[in-house]
Amino acid sequence: MTDPQLPISEFKSKSGFRRIYMAVGYSIAGFRAAWRNEHAFRQELFVVAVATVAALMLPVAALEKLLLIAVCVLVLIVELINSAIEAVVDRVSLERNPLSKNAKDLGSAAVLLTLLLAVATWIVILWPLFRHA
């Protein structure tokens, strides 16, 4: 139940199929914005595309293929969240501020941790293939 005292965004729709339709449209707009404006997202998307093809071709179990692809998609998800944080910080003010820097650095750290998780996952799953080769 929503609190009648809280302001409600005019961009929020109520429920039903219209909400789902609008949400998909907003998501597509988000992907377009990321593609147009975020160099890191384009780079990571290219790596994810190549990695996905490689994962599907590797002689590993289906669950391992899924995990290899999932950690790559997780990198994209965290990159999108980081880009959203940066956009909001820049919307509030373009002036240098320690809190703004902190917010952007924290988002960047989240991306780095996710990249390290992806690399570690690929190493753990692929290590037996190269060890026996």
C-alpha positions in Angstrom: 0.0 0.0 0.0 1.4 3.4 -0.9 1.6 6.2 1.6 -0.8 9.0 0.4 1.6 11.6 1.9 4.5 10.6 -0.4 4.8 12.3 -3.8 4.2 10.0 -6.7 6.2 10.3 -9.9 4.0 11.0 -13.0 6.2 8.5 -14.8 5.0 5.6 -12.6 2.1 3.7 -14.1 -0.3 1.8 -12.0 -0.4 -1.9 -13.0 -1.3 -4.4 -15.7 -0.2 -4.9 -19.2 0.4 -1.1 -19.9 2.9 -1.1 -17.0 4.7 -4.0 -18.5 4.7 -2.5 -22.0 6.0 0.8 -20.7 8.7 -0.9 -18.6 10.0 -2.8 -21.7 10.1 0.5 -23.6 12.0 2.2 -20.8 14.4 -0.7 -20.8 15.0 -0.5 -24.5 15.6 3.2 -24.1 18.1 2.4 -21.4 20.0 0.0 -23.6 20.1 2.6 -26.4 21.4 5.3 -24.0 24.1 2.9 -22.7 25.1 2.0 -26.3 25.2 5.7 -27.4 26.8 7.2 -24.3 28.8 4.6 -22.4 32.1 3.5 -24.0 32.7 0.9 -21.3 29.3 -0.7 -21.9 30.1 -1.0 -25.6 33.4 -2.6 -24.8 32.0 -5.0 -22.3 29.1 -5.9 -24.6 31.6 -6.9 -27.3 33.5 -9.0 -24.8 30.3 -10.6 -23.6 29.2 -11.5 -27.1 32.6 -13.1 -27.9 32.6 -14.9 -24.5 29.1 -16.1 -25.0 30.0 -17.8 -28.3 33.1 -19.2 -26.7 31.2 -20.5 -23.7 28.6 -22.2 -25.9 31.4 -24.0 -27.8 33.4 -25.1 -24.8 33.3 -28.8 -23.8 31.9 -28.1 -20.4 28.6 -29.0 -18.8 25.4 -27.0 -19.6 25.3 -25.5 -16.1 29.0 -24.4 -16.4 28.1 -22.8 -19.8 25.3 -21.0 -18.1 27.5 -19.8 -15.3 30.2 -18.5 -17.7 27.6 -16.5 -19.6 25.8 -15.4 -16.4 28.9 -13.8 -14.9 29.4 -11.9 -18.1 25.9 -10.7 -18.1 26.3 -9.7 -14.5 29.2 -7.4 -15.6 26.8 -5.7 -18.0 24.2 -5.3 -15.2 26.6 -3.7 -12.8 28.0 -1.5 -15.5 24.4 -0.2 -16.3 23.9 0.5 -12.6 27.2 2.3 -12.4 26.3 4.4 -15.4 22.9 5.2 -13.8 24.8 6.3 -10.6 27.1 8.5 -12.7 24.1 10.0 -14.6 22.3 10.9 -11.4 25.4 12.4 -9.8 26.0 14.5 -12.9 22.3 15.5 -13.0 22.6 16.8 -9.5 25.7 18.8 -10.2 28.8 18.8 -12.5 30.8 20.5 -9.8 33.6 18.5 -8.1 32.4 17.3 -4.8 33.9 14.6 -2.5 30.5 12.9 -2.1 30.0 12.8 -5.9 33.5 11.4 -6.3 32.8 8.8 -3.6 29.5 7.7 -5.3 31.2 7.3 -8.7 34.2 5.5 -7.2 31.9 3.1 -5.3 30.1 2.3 -8.6 33.4 1.8 -10.3 34.6 -0.5 -7.5 31.4 -2.6 -8.0 32.2 -3.0 -11.7 35.8 -4.0 -10.8 34.6 -6.6 -8.3 32.2 -8.0 -10.8 34.9 -8.2 -13.5 37.2 -10.0 -11.0 34.4 -12.5 -10.2 33.8 -13.1 -13.9 37.5 -13.8 -14.5 37.8 -16.0 -11.5 34.7 -18.0 -12.6 36.2 -18.5 -16.1 39.5 -19.6 -14.6 37.9 -22.1 -12.2 35.7 -23.7 -14.9 38.4 -23.7 -17.6 41.3 -24.7 -15.5 40.6 -28.5 -15.7 40.5 -28.2 -19.5 43.9 -26.7 -19.8 45.4 -28.8 -17.0 44.6 -32.0 -18.8 45.6 -30.7 -22.3 
